[in-house]
Amino acid sequence: MLITLCYLYLWARWGRRPAALVLSTVRRLRASRCSFTFCRAAAQPGGARVCLSRGGRVFCVGESQSVDDLNKWALFLVSPFILEAEHIAFVTESIWIQGTSFQEPSSSETVVKWSDCCLPLACRPGDPYQLIAKASVDNFSKLGVAFMEDRLQMDNGLIAQKIVSVHLKDSALKELSKASDEQVQASPPGPEASPEAQPAQGVMEHAGQGDCKAADEGPSPRRTGCAPGSEPAADGDPGLSSTELCQLHLSICHECLELENSTIESVRCASAENIPDLPCDHSGVEGAAGELCPERKGKRVNISGKAPNILLYVGSGSEEALGRLQQVRSVLTDCVNTDSYTLYHLLEDSALRDPWPDNCLLLVIASRDPIPKDIHHKFMAYLSQGGKVLGLSSPFTFGGFQVTRRDVLRNTVQNLVFSKADGSEVRLNVLSSGYVYEEGPSLGRLQGHLENEDKDKMIVHVPFGTLGGEAVLCQVHLELPPGASLVQTEDDFNVLKSSNVRRHEVLKEILTALGLSCDAPQVPALMPLYLLLATEETRDPFMQWLRRHTDPEGIIKSSKLSLQFVSSYTSEAEITPSSMPVVTDPEAFSSEHFSLETYRQNLQTMRLGKVILFAEVTSTTMSLLDGLMFEMPQEMGLIAIAVRQTQGKGRGPNAWLSPVGCALSTLLVSIPLRSQLGQRIPFVQHLMSLAVVEAVRSIPGYEDINLRVKWPNDIYYSDLMKIGGVLVNSTLMGETFYILIGCGFNVTNSNPTICINDLIEEHNKQHGAGLKPLRADCLIARAVTVLEKLLHRFQGQGPDGVLPLYYKYWVHGGQQVRLGSTEGPQASIVGLDDSGFLQVHQEDGGVVTVHPDGNSFDMLRNLIVPKRQ
């Protein structure tokens, strides 16, 4: 009898195939809202009843597991979200093992892809990596059976450890529906697809798996915004049990900030060309990792199908490493279009634990310490999958290359010859790390070696694997600015700064070869002008004048520009280079780049610079005053100031680059024809250049900041690099010259050349000083103040009243030049003549006068050459 019962039990247990048993059990019991669990026997939930056991894995039924809070999960927004009556929501717990490949079953068995059978709803990265999804009863059972028989294939190297059904409560369903509704409103319509054929509409695939999601591809995790006050989740949360509910979360907490730093990014958009914003918590990231959470607006996805993330690995979390992180971040931000890529810090723990290769377009390794063996293995696995690596002064090597120490080169400035992809060469000065690469296997297209006897290899391009993996490894400090602490002397700073443009050129060439776009960002949109007044006493007289000179619609027109004065600005108003609104209400003005209070404190003039037309972005300040310059009373002192120009003008056909950080202005000055300066108008540009230099060097403590004037209209750092320039347009009407003085000089923008704050920082380093950096609004006001004093002095004393100060700061004292060409006659610069023209003394004793409008001074070759028309 006992034997018979045993046979009956075995028949009931194993007589039917597992698929039929699982399916019938799920269908029969799902209405009772119990939970179905597929897991390893050792992880069987307490109190659960085992229905099937096979190969160390069990299928069991236990108490219902519920999800009622989405405070700890990142959502995949699917549109529309409906949990149909015949569908089951479930959690899959997985681990991620780099380099582990799925073991194909025997030919008689069929692989089941997880993503083919369900629609992912949310994820929770960590250990284990958890995914919530929904599936039909049949497909849920199919997944479970495949897990039991070791035929279940996850995406991106994930290995399933447990599948457990959960009950989504109404609050969770409402949260999902709300999120999906918002996504539907924000996303363009896409092609129709069944929920189970397309896991998440528009979800991007991970590394190496093509472009937009196909029907048979897996999900790509995506974080959404986070709820304030969320508690941090512990790493390695235990699996679901009969007494412990699975809590979901969205994250301002530590876990999600760490997740953000390690770029476990997911995509919740309906188009590969429309990646929505990432969450940003400025309070948490700055303190924890020394970096600001990146902001993304309209970031585009690289054609590889990977999310556009650049990961920065600097090793440990020491202060020195975090400082290096900021340097690497800064130089990459200067080189790539930050509207197209997002930069993240890859922490050591995340490098080991998280599936970062799936969302990494470029891995930048800038650790000075040896790479731990397990992390090196991860990096090599990433390369083998087609990954791209940039090594910056790091001991990371592979493929037979060795790094050899050369103490004689350490932190010294060396001459580098860099070979570009097209075979051309770039020569530049670089700071050496003190290491060189020994011979290895065949190299790629990019190479760099020192101009020394050994031609030491400093940059190598190494292809790897069959899937397009490649690395460019550097042992010169392309990541460091010329003012870095490793730069030892002022001479080294000068040499490196003179090569700064070529340093960026080399880095952009490397990034382009590794598949990134270094195209310049789009030209910013024009923004409205704001009418600002340096003194409130000017407001009433100016507004009275304005009412008399505008038409009924508040417009003043000129041949070049139409200005419409309005009390407020709406985004519907059109702004073009020839038609601009001017907002007159001072309460409507705010700018992070220009402080009216700072400007007022530093402007000490009787007339100049009192009435301000300010724009964050304009075409060129030279055109803004066109309609006002001949009409306004002279005592009102017009000036136009901008943060950025889209069509900045230089002398002749030259353009003037106008990045943020450059002090940009155009000042209106009227000069009587029959006056000392009216008879010597070329002096105006010299006086403006001098005013900028004096504005800085007259500040107590800043006297030794090496700013100088260069004939005819430039502001220079020493005699090495241009830091600014002046453009003068004059119009004679009756007995008065109306002069527009355009001026631009670099204050805070270190790249691509140099700025005033670079000089201050270097001065502090060399002399142990503590001078504070300066602001553009302060220096514009100070320069206008100095200019008014110089104009007054010139009108009273003529050229002799200003030339001593001019010669104090100019770069040409005793300079030997050649006229016309490198073979032309040699001459010595004497000074300026009575009209402001340059005088040079030739070897034959003759004196030649050089007019600024017909000639140009080539500082690099000491040439005065005719300007090309």
C-alpha positions in Angstrom: 0.0 0.0 0.0 2.8 2.4 0.9 4.6 1.6 -2.3 1.4 2.2 -4.3 1.0 5.6 -2.6 4.6 6.4 -3.4 4.1 5.6 -7.1 0.9 7.7 -7.1 2.8 10.6 -5.5 5.6 10.4 -8.0 3.2 10.3 -10.9 1.4 13.3 -9.6 4.6 15.1 -9.0 6.5 14.1 -12.2 4.0 12.4 -14.4 3.1 15.6 -16.1 5.7 17.8 -17.7 6.8 20.8 -15.6 5.4 23.3 -18.0 1.9 21.9 -17.7 2.2 21.7 -13.9 3.4 25.2 -13.5 0.8 26.7 -15.9 -2.1 24.8 -14.3 -1.0 25.8 -10.8 -0.7 29.5 -11.7 -4.1 29.5 -13.4 -5.8 27.8 -10.5 -4.3 29.8 -7.7 -3.7 33.3 -9.1 -7.2 34.4 -8.1 -6.3 33.8 -4.4 -3.5 36.5 -4.7 -0.8 34.2 -3.4 2.7 34.7 -4.7 4.5 32.3 -7.0 8.2 32.0 -6.5 10.8 30.4 -8.7 14.2 30.3 -7.0 17.1 28.2 -5.9 16.2 25.7 -3.1 18.5 27.5 -0.6 16.5 30.7 -1.1 13.0 29.2 -0.7 10.8 31.6 1.3 9.8 30.5 4.7 6.4 28.9 5.0 6.0 28.5 1.2 4.7 25.2 -0.2 7.0 23.6 -2.8 5.1 22.5 -5.9 8.0 21.5 -8.1 11.7 20.8 -7.5 14.3 20.4 -10.2 18.1 20.6 -10.4 18.4 22.5 -7.1 15.6 25.0 -8.1 12.1 25.1 -6.8 8.7 26.4 -7.7 6.6 27.2 -4.6 3.5 29.1 -3.6 3.4 31.4 -0.5 1.7 34.4 1.0 1.0 37.4 -1.2 3.8 39.9 -1.7 2.5 43.4 -2.3 3.9 46.6 -3.7 2.3 49.8 -2.7 5.1 52.4 -2.7 7.1 53.5 -5.7 9.5 55.4 -3.5 12.5 53.1 -4.1 12.4 52.0 -7.7 13.2 53.7 -11.0 10.3 53.5 -13.5 10.3 52.5 -17.1 7.5 54.7 -18.4 5.3 52.7 -20.7 2.4 54.2 -22.5 -0.3 53.5 -21.7 0.0 51.5 -18.5 -2.8 49.1 -17.7 -2.4 45.9 -15.6 -4.8 43.7 -17.4 -6.8 41.1 -15.5 -5.1 38.3 -17.3 -1.6 39.6 -16.5 0.7 39.0 -13.6 3.2 41.5 -12.1 6.4 40.0 -10.8 9.9 40.8 -9.6 13.0 39.2 -11.2 16.2 39.3 -9.0 19.4 38.9 -10.9 23.1 39.2 -10.4 25.5 40.6 -12.9 28.8 38.8 -13.7 31.2 40.5 -16.1 32.5 38.1 -18.7 30.0 35.3 -17.9 28.3 34.2 -21.1 25.0 32.4 -21.3 25.4 28.6 -21.6 23.4 27.5 -24.6 21.2 24.5 -23.8 21.2 21.3 -25.8 19.6 21.4 -29.2 16.4 19.8 -27.9 15.8 22.7 -25.5 14.8 26.2 -26.5 16.3 29.3 -25.0 13.7 31.7 -23.5 14.6 35.3 -23.5 13.2 37.2 -20.5 12.5 40.3 -22.6 10.4 38.3 -25.1 7.9 37.3 -22.5 7.2 40.4 -20.4 7.0 44.2 -20.3 9.4 45.8 -17.8 7.9 48.4 -15.5 10.6 49.4 -13.0 14.1 48.5 -11.9 16.1 48.7 -8.7 19.9 48.5 -9.4 22.0 46.9 -6.7 22.9 43.4 -5.6 20.7 41.7 -6.5 19.5 43.7 -9.6 15.7 43.8 -9.4 13.2 44.3 -12.2 9.5 44.6 -12.0 7.6 43.5 -15.1 4.2 42.3 -16.2 3.3 39.3 -18.3 0.4 37.1 -19.3 -0.3 34.0 -17.2 1.1 31.8 -20.0 4.3 33.9 -20.4 4.9 34.1 -16.7 4.6 30.4 -16.5 7.0 30.1 -19.5 9.6 32.2 -17.7 9.3 30.2 -14.6 9.8 26.9 -16.4 12.7 28.3 -18.3 14.3 29.3 -15.0 13.7 25.9 -13.5 15.3 24.2 -16.5 18.2 26.8 -16.8 17.0 28.0 -20.2 16.2 31.6 -19.2 18.4 34.2 -20.8 18.5 37.7 -19.3 20.0 40.7 -21.1 23.3 42.4 -20.6 25.0 39.6 -18.7 22.4 39.4 -15.9 21.9 35.9 -14.4 18.4 35.4 -12.9 18.3 34.1 -9.3 14.6 34.5 -8.4 11.3 35.3 -9.9 8.4 36.1 -7.6 4.9 37.4 -8.4 3.7 40.5 -6.6 0.5 42.4 -6.2 0.6 46.0 -7.3 -1.7 48.0 -5.1 -3.9 50.8 -6.4 -1.4 53.5 -5.1 1.4 51.9 -7.1 -0.8 51.6 -10.2 -1.8 55.2 -10.0 1.9 56.3 -9.8 2.7 54.2 -12.8 -0.2 55.6 -14.8 0.6 59.1 -13.8 4.2 58.7 -14.9 3.2 57.1 -18.2 0.6 59.8 -18.9 3.3 62.5 -18.5 5.5 60.5 -20.8 2.8 60.3 -23.4 2.3 64.0 -23.4 6.0 64.7 -23.7 6.9 62.1 -26.3 6.1 62.0 -30.1 3.9 59.1 -31.2 5.8 56.0 -32.2 4.8 52.8 -34.1 2.3 50.6 -32.5 3.6 47.4 -30.8 2.1 44.9 -28.5 3.1 45.2 -24.9 4.9 41.9 -24.9 6.5 42.2 -28.2 8.1 45.6 -27.3 9.1 45.8 -23.6 9.2 49.5 -23.3 8.5 51.8 -26.2 11.5 53.8 -27.1 13.7 52.1 -24.5 17.3 52.2 -25.8 19.3 49.0 -26.0 22.5 48.5 -24.0 26.0 48.2 -25.3 26.6 46.5 -28.5 23.0 45.5 -29.2 22.0 47.9 -31.9 19.9 51.0 -32.0 16.4 51.4 -30.7 14.7 48.5 -28.9 13.7 45.6 -31.0 11.1 43.1 -30.1 13.6 40.6 -28.8 15.8 42.9 -26.8 16.0 43.7 -23.1 15.3 46.8 -21.2 17.7 49.6 -20.3 17.2 50.9 -16.8 16.2 54.6 -16.4 15.9 56.7 -13.3 13.3 59.3 -12.8 13.1 62.1 -10.3 13.4 61.4 -6.6 11.2 62.1 -3.6 12.7 64.3 -0.9 13.3 62.7 2.3 13.8 59.2 1.0 15.8 56.9 3.2 18.9 55.3 1.8 18.6 51.7 0.9 21.1 49.2 2.1 23.3 47.4 -0.5 22.4 43.8 -1.1 18.8 43.9 0.0 17.4 40.5 0.7 15.0 38.9 -1.6 11.2 38.9 -1.1 9.8 36.8 1.7 6.4 36.1 3.1 6.8 38.7 5.8 8.9 41.4 4.0 7.3 43.5 1.4 9.3 44.7 -1.6 9.6 48.5 -1.4 10.1 50.5 -4.6 11.9 53.8 -4.9 12.8 56.8 -7.0 15.7 58.6 -5.3 17.2 61.6 -3.7 18.8 59.1 -1.4 22.4 58.0 -1.3 21.9 54.8 -3.3 20.5 56.7 -6.3 23.1 59.4 -6.1 25.7 56.7 -6.2 23.8 55.1 -9.1 23.9 58.4 -10.9 27.6 58.7 -10.4 28.2 55.3 -11.8 25.9 56.0 -14.8 23.4 53.2 -14.5 21.3 55.2 -16.8 18.1 54.1 -18.3 15.9 55.6 -21.0 12.2 56.3 -20.7 11.6 58.1 -24.0 9.6 57.2 -27.0 12.4 58.3 -29.4 16.1 57.7 -29.6 16.5 61.4 -30.5 14.6 62.7 -27.4 16.3 61.7 -24.1 14.5 63.4 -21.2 16.1 65.1 -18.3 18.0 63.2 -15.6 17.2 64.0 -12.0 19.5 66.4 -10.3 20.2 66.9 -6.6 22.7 69.6 -6.1 22.7 69.3 -2.4 23.8 65.7 -2.3 26.3 65.2 -5.1 28.4 68.2 -4.4 29.2 67.2 -0.9 29.5 63.5 -1.5 31.5 63.3 -4.6 32.8 66.8 -5.2 30.8 67.2 -8.4 27.5 68.7 -9.5 24.8 66.5 -10.8 24.7 66.9 -14.6 21.7 68.5 -16.2 20.5 67.3 -19.5 18.3 69.0 -22.0 17.6 67.4 -25.3 20.7 65.2 -25.2 21.0 63.2 -28.3 22.0 59.5 -28.4 25.1 58.3 -30.1 24.5 56.1 -33.2 26.0 53.1 -31.4 22.8 52.8 -29.5 24.4 53.4 -26.1 23.3 56.2 -23.9 25.6 59.2 -24.4 27.5 58.7 -21.1 31.2 59.4 -20.6 32.5 57.7 -17.4 35.4 59.1 -15.5 37.4 56.7 -13.4 40.0 58.3 -11.1 40.5 55.5 -8.6 40.1 56.1 -4.9 37.9 58.8 -3.4 40.8 60.8 -2.0 41.0 64.5 -2.2 43.7 64.3 -4.8 41.6 62.0 -6.9 38.5 64.2 -6.7 40.6 67.2 -7.7 41.8 65.2 -10.7 38.2 64.3 -11.5 37.3 68.0 -11.7 40.3 68.7 -14.0 39.3 65.8 -16.3 35.7 66.9 -16.3 36.6 70.5 -17.1 38.8 69.7 -20.1 36.3 67.2 -21.6 33.5 69.8 -21.1 35.6 72.2 -23.2 36.1 69.6 -26.0 32.8 67.8 -26.4 29.3 69.2 -26.9 27.8 69.0 -23.5 24.4 69.1 -25.1 25.2 65.6 -26.5 27.0 63.8 -23.7 26.8 63.5 -19.9 29.9 63.0 -17.8 29.7 60.8 -14.7 32.1 59.7 -12.0 32.6 56.0 -12.0 33.3 54.9 -8.4 35.4 51.9 -7.6 32.5 50.0 -6.0 30.3 50.8 -9.0 33.0 49.7 -11.4 32.9 46.2 -9.8 29.2 45.9 -9.0 27.1 47.7 -11.6 26.5 47.0 -15.3 28.0 50.3 -16.3 29.4 49.0 -19.7 25.8 48.9 -21.0 25.5 52.6 -20.9 29.1 53.8 -21.4 30.1 55.4 -24.7 33.6 56.3 -23.5 35.5 55.2 -20.4 38.2 57.7 -19.3 40.8 56.2 -16.9 42.7 59.0 -15.1 43.8 57.1 -12.0 47.5 57.6 -11.0 47.4 54.4 -8.9 47.7 50.9 -10.3 44.3 49.5 -11.4 43.1 46.7 -9.1 43.1 43.4 -10.8 39.3 42.8 -10.6 38.6 46.3 -12.0 41.2 45.9 -14.7 39.3 42.7 -15.7 36.1 44.7 -15.9 37.8 47.3 -18.1 39.2 44.6 -20.4 35.8 43.0 -20.7 34.3 46.3 -21.7 37.0 46.7 -24.4 36.3 43.2 -25.6 32.6 44.2 -26.1 33.6 47.1 -28.4 34.2 49.7 -25.7 36.3 52.8 -26.1 38.9 53.8 -23.5 40.9 57.0 -23.0 43.8 56.7 -20.6 45.1 60.0 -19.2 48.5 59.7 -17.3 47.4 56.3 -15.9 49.3 53.1 -15.5 46.5 51.2 -17.2 47.9 49.1 -20.1 47.1 46.0 -22.0 48.0 44.0 -25.1 51.7 43.8 -24.5 52.4 47.5 -23.8 54.5 48.3 -20.7 54.9 51.6 -18.9 58.4 52.6 -17.9 59.3 55.2 -15.4 61.6 58.1 -16.5 62.2 60.4 -13.6 64.1 62.9 -15.7 60.8 63.6 -17.6 58.5 63.8 -14.6 56.5 67.0 -14.5 58.7 68.7 -17.1 57.6 70.5 -20.2 58.5 68.6 -23.3 58.0 69.0 -27.1 55.5 66.5 -28.4 54.9 65.4 -32.0 51.4 64.1 -32.4 50.3 62.3 -35.6 46.6 62.7 -36.5 44.4 60.2 -38.2 44.9 61.9 -41.6 48.7 61.7 -41.2 49.3 65.3 -40.5 51.3 66.3 -37.4 50.7 68.7 -34.5 53.7 70.0 -32.5 53.1 71.3 -29.1 54.5 71.7 -25.6 53.1 69.3 -23.0 53.7 68.4 -19.4 55.1 64.9 -19.1 53.9 62.4 -16.5 57.4 60.8 -16.1 56.4 57.6 -17.8 56.7 56.3 -21.4 55.3 53.4 -23.3 57.6 50.6 -24.4 57.1 48.8 -27.7 54.0 46.8 -28.1 51.8 45.4 -30.8 50.8 47.2 -34.0 49.4 50.6 -33.3 46.3 52.5 -34.6 46.3 55.7 -36.5 47.0 58.1 -33.6 50.5 58.3 -32.1 52.6 60.8 -30.1 56.3 60.9 -29.3 58.7 63.3 -27.8 61.1 65.3 -29.8 64.1 63.8 -28.1 66.8 61.3 -29.1 64.8 58.3 -28.0 61.5 59.6 -29.5 59.8 58.3 -26.4 56.3 57.1 -27.0 53.8 59.2 -25.0 50.5 58.5 -26.9 49.5 55.1 -28.3 46.4 54.0 -30.1 45.6 50.4 -29.5 42.8 48.4 -31.2 41.4 45.5 -29.2 39.3 42.5 -30.0 37.0 41.8 -33.0 34.1 44.1 -32.0 35.8 47.4 -32.5 37.2 48.0 -29.0 40.1 50.5 -28.9 42.0 52.6 -26.5 44.1 55.7 -26.7 46.6 55.8 -23.8 48.5 59.0 -22.9 51.5 59.7 -20.7 51.4 63.5 -21.2 49.0 65.5 -19.1 46.4 66.5 -21.7 43.9 66.8 -18.8 45.8 69.5 -16.9 45.5 73.2 -17.5 48.7 75.3 -17.7 48.0 76.6 -14.3 47.9 73.2 -12.6 49.9 72.8 -9.4 52.3 70.4 -11.1 53.5 73.2 -13.4 56.5 74.4 -11.5 57.7 77.7 -13.0 56.2 80.8 -14.6 58.2 80.0 -17.7 56.6 76.5 -17.9 53.2 78.2 -17.5 53.9 80.5 -20.3 55.1 77.8 -22.7 52.1 75.5 -21.8 49.6 78.3 -22.2 51.0 79.1 -25.6 50.2 75.5 -26.6 46.8 75.4 -25.0 44.9 75.7 -28.2 46.9 72.8 -29.7 46.4 70.8 -26.5 42.6 71.0 -27.1 43.2 70.2 -30.8 45.0 67.0 -29.9 42.4 66.0 -27.3 39.5 66.6 -29.8 41.3 64.5 -32.4 41.6 61.7 -29.9 38.0 61.9 -28.8 36.8 62.1 -32.4 38.8 58.9 -33.2 37.1 57.2 -30.3 33.7 58.0 -31.8 32.6 61.2 -30.0 31.5 64.4 -31.6 33.5 67.5 -30.8 31.4 69.8 -33.0 30.7 73.2 -31.6 27.3 73.5 -29.8 24.5 75.3 -31.6 24.5 79.1 -31.6 22.5 80.2 -28.6 19.2 82.0 -29.3 19.1 85.8 -29.0 17.6 87.2 -25.8 15.9 90.5 -25.0 17.7 93.6 -24.0 17.2 95.2 -20.6 17.4 98.9 -19.9 19.5 99.4 -16.8 20.6 102.7 -15.2 23.8 103.3 -13.2 22.1 106.0 -11.2 18.4 106.3 -10.4 18.6 110.1 -11.0 19.0 109.3 -14.7 15.7 107.3 -14.9 13.2 110.2 -15.2 15.1 112.3 -17.7 15.8 109.3 -19.8 12.2 108.0 -19.8 11.0 111.5 -20.7 13.4 111.5 -23.6 12.3 108.0 -24.6 8.6 108.9 -24.8 9.4 111.9 -27.1 11.5 109.8 -29.5 9.5 106.5 -29.8 6.5 105.9 -32.0 3.1 104.9 -30.5 4.3 101.3 -30.3 7.4 102.3 -28.4 9.8 101.7 -31.3 12.9 103.5 -32.3 14.1 102.6 -35.8 17.4 103.1 -37.5 18.9 101.8 -40.8 20.2 98.6 -39.0 18.1 98.0 -36.0 14.6 98.4 -34.6 14.3 98.6 -30.8 10.9 98.3 -29.1 10.8 99.5 -25.6 8.4 97.4 -23.5 7.7 97.0 -19.8 7.9 93.2 -19.9 8.9 90.5 -22.3 6.9 87.4 -23.3 8.5 84.4 -25.0 6.1 84.9 -28.0 7.9 88.1 -29.0 10.3 87.6 -31.9 13.9 88.5 -31.5 16.1 88.9 -34.5 19.4 90.8 -35.1 17.5 93.6 -36.7 14.5 93.7 -34.3 14.8 93.5 -30.5 12.6 94.2 -27.5 14.1 96.3 -24.7 12.5 95.6 -21.2 12.3 98.9 -19.2 11.1 97.5 -15.9 14.2 97.0 -13.7 12.4 94.4 -11.5 12.2 92.1 -14.5 16.0 91.9 -14.7 18.2 89.2 -13.3 21.5 87.6 -14.4 24.0 85.3 -12.9 26.7 86.9 -15.1 26.1 90.6 -14.5 25.5 92.4 -11.3 24.1 95.9 -11.6 25.1 96.6 -8.1 28.7 95.6 -8.7 28.7 97.7 -11.9 27.4 100.7 -10.0 29.9 100.4 -7.2 32.8 100.4 -9.7 31.6 103.1 -12.1 32.9 106.5 -11.1 32.2 108.7 -14.1 30.5 112.0 -14.8 28.9 110.9 -18.1 30.1 107.6 -19.6 28.4 104.3 -19.1 25.3 105.7 -17.3 22.6 104.1 -19.5 23.0 100.4 -20.1 21.5 98.1 -22.7 22.2 94.6 -21.4 21.7 91.2 -23.1 22.6 87.7 -22.1 22.9 86.8 -25.8 23.0 89.3 -28.7 24.4 89.3 -32.2 26.9 92.1 -31.6 27.0 95.0 -29.1 28.3 97.2 -31.9 24.9 97.4 -33.5 22.7 97.9 -30.4 23.4 101.6 -30.0 22.8 102.4 -33.7 19.4 103.9 -33.3 20.2 105.9 -30.2 23.7 107.3 -30.7 22.8 110.5 -32.6 19.7 111.3 -30.6 20.4 110.9 -26.9 21.8 113.7 -24.8 25.6 113.2 -24.4 25.4 113.4 -20.6 23.4 110.1 -20.5 26.3 108.0 -21.6 25.1 104.9 -23.5 26.8 101.5 -23.2 25.8 98.1 -24.5 26.9 95.1 -22.5 26.5 91.4 -23.3 27.4 88.0 -21.9 27.6 86.3 -25.3 27.7 87.5 -28.9 26.8 85.3 -31.8 28.4 87.6 -34.5 31.2 89.4 -32.6 33.3 91.7 -34.8 37.0 92.3 -35.0 39.1 94.7 -37.0 38.5 94.5 -40.8 37.0 91.1 -41.8 38.0 89.4 -38.5 35.4 87.8 -36.2 35.7 88.0 -32.4 34.9 84.8 -30.5 32.6 85.6 -27.5 32.3 82.8 -25.0 30.8 83.2 -21.5 33.4 84.8 -19.3 34.5 87.5 -21.8 33.8 91.1 -20.9 31.9 92.5 -23.9 30.8 96.1 -24.3 30.3 98.9 -26.8 30.6 102.4 -25.4 29.3 105.6 -27.0 31.7 108.5 -26.8 31.2 111.9 -28.5 34.3 114.0 -29.3 34.3 117.6 -30.6 36.0 117.8 -33.9 38.0 120.9 -32.9 39.7 119.4 -29.9 43.0 117.7 -29.1 41.5 114.2 -29.5 39.1 115.3 -32.3 42.2 116.0 -34.4 43.8 112.6 -33.4 41.0 110.1 -33.5 43.4 107.1 -34.0 44.3 107.6 -30.3 40.9 106.5 -29.2 41.6 102.8 -29.6 44.9 103.2 -27.8 43.2 104.9 -24.9 40.6 102.1 -24.6 43.3 99.4 -24.6 45.2 101.3 -22.0 42.0 101.8 -19.9 41.5 98.0 -19.7 45.0 97.4 -18.6 45.0 100.2 -16.1 41.6 99.0 -14.8 43.2 95.8 -13.5 46.7 97.0 -12.6 45.5 100.0 -10.7 43.7 97.8 -8.1 45.9 97.6 -5.0 47.7 94.3 -5.0 47.2 93.7 -8.8 49.9 96.0 -10.0 52.1 93.1 -11.1 49.5 91.2 -13.1 51.3 91.2 -16.5 48.7 92.8 -18.7 50.0 95.0 -21.6 48.9 96.9 -24.6 49.9 96.0 -28.1 49.7 98.3 -31.1 47.3 99.1 -32.5 44.3 97.8 -30.6 45.1 94.7 -28.6 45.4 93.7 -24.9 48.1 91.1 -24.2 49.4 88.8 -21.5 53.1 89.9 -21.5 54.1 89.6 -25.2 52.8 86.0 -25.4 49.1 85.8 -25.9 46.2 88.1 -26.8 43.7 88.5 -24.1 41.4 91.2 -25.6 40.9 93.7 -28.3 39.3 97.0 -29.2 37.3 98.1 -32.3 36.4 101.7 -33.0 33.8 103.0 -35.5 33.5 106.8 -35.8 31.0 109.0 -37.6 31.4 112.7 -38.0 28.2 114.7 -37.9 28.6 118.5 -38.0 31.3 119.4 -35.5 31.1 116.1 -33.5 32.6 112.7 -33.8 30.2 110.0 -32.6 32.4 107.1 -31.7 31.4 103.5 -30.9 34.2 101.8 -28.9 33.7 98.0 -29.0 35.8 96.1 -26.4 36.1 92.5 -25.5 38.6 90.9 -23.1 38.8 87.5 -21.4 38.1 87.6 -17.7 37.0 84.2 -16.5 37.2 82.0 -19.7 40.5 80.1 -19.5 40.0 78.3 -22.7 40.9 78.1 -25.5 43.7 80.7 -24.8 44.0 82.6 -21.5 42.1 85.0 -19.3 42.8 87.6 -16.6 41.9 85.2 -13.8 44.5 82.8 -15.1 47.1 85.4 -14.6 45.9 86.2 -11.1 45.9 82.5 -10.2 49.4 82.0 -11.5 50.6 85.2 -9.7 49.1 83.8 -6.5 50.9 80.5 -7.0 54.3 82.0 -7.8 54.2 84.7 -5.1 52.2 83.0 -2.4 49.6 85.8 -2.7 45.9 85.6 -2.1 44.4 87.9 -4.8 40.8 87.3 -5.5 39.5 86.6 -9.1 37.9 89.5 -10.8 34.5 89.8 -12.5 33.5 91.1 -15.9 30.9 93.6 -14.6 33.5 95.1 -12.2 36.2 95.4 -14.9 33.9 96.9 -17.5 32.9 99.6 -15.1 36.5 100.2 -14.0 37.6 100.4 -17.6 35.0 103.0 -18.5 35.9 105.0 -15.5 39.6 105.0 -16.4 38.8 105.8 -20.0 36.9 109.0 -19.0 39.9 110.1 -17.0 42.2 109.4 -19.9 39.9 111.3 -22.4 39.8 114.3 -20.1 43.6 114.3 -19.6 44.2 114.0 -23.4 41.8 116.8 -24.1 43.7 119.0 -21.7 47.3 117.9 -22.4 47.3 116.2 -25.8 49.3 113.0 -26.4 51.9 113.9 -23.8 49.3 113.6 -21.1 48.8 109.8 -21.7 51.8 108.5 -23.5 54.0 107.9 -20.4 51.3 105.6 -19.0 50.9 104.0 -22.4 54.6 103.3 -22.7 54.7 101.9 -19.2 52.4 99.0 -20.3 53.1 98.5 -24.0 54.9 95.5 -25.3 57.0 97.1 -28.0 59.7 98.9 -26.2 63.0 98.6 -28.2 61.5 95.8 -30.3 63.3 94.8 -33.5 60.9 94.2 -36.4 61.0 93.6 -40.2 58.8 95.6 -42.5 56.7 93.9 -45.2 58.1 90.3 -45.0 60.7 88.1 -43.3 63.1 89.5 -45.9 62.1 93.1 -45.5 64.2 95.9 -44.0 64.9 95.6 -40.3 63.7 98.4 -38.0 63.3 99.3 -34.4 60.1 100.5 -32.9 60.4 104.1 -31.6 56.9 104.8 -30.3 53.7 106.6 -31.4 53.7 109.8 -33.4 51.5 112.8 -32.7 48.6 111.2 -34.5 48.8 107.9 -32.7 50.5 106.0 -35.6 53.4 103.7 -35.0 56.9 105.0 -35.7 59.8 102.7 -36.6 63.4 103.6 -37.1 65.1 101.9 -40.1 68.7 100.8 -40.3 69.4 103.5 -42.8 68.4 106.2 -40.3 65.0 106.9 -41.8 61.8 106.9 -39.7 58.7 105.2 -41.1 55.1 105.8 -39.9 52.8 102.8 -39.9 49.1 103.4 -40.0 46.9 100.9 -38.1 44.2 100.7 -40.8 46.7 99.5 -43.4 49.0 97.2 -41.5 49.0 94.4 -39.0 51.6 93.6 -36.3 52.6 89.9 -36.3 53.8 89.4 -32.8 54.9 85.8 -33.4 57.3 86.7 -36.1 58.0 90.4 -35.3 56.6 91.5 -38.6 54.7 94.6 -39.6 52.9 93.6 -42.8 50.3 95.2 -45.0 46.8 94.0 -44.1 45.0 91.9 -46.7 41.9 93.5 -47.9 
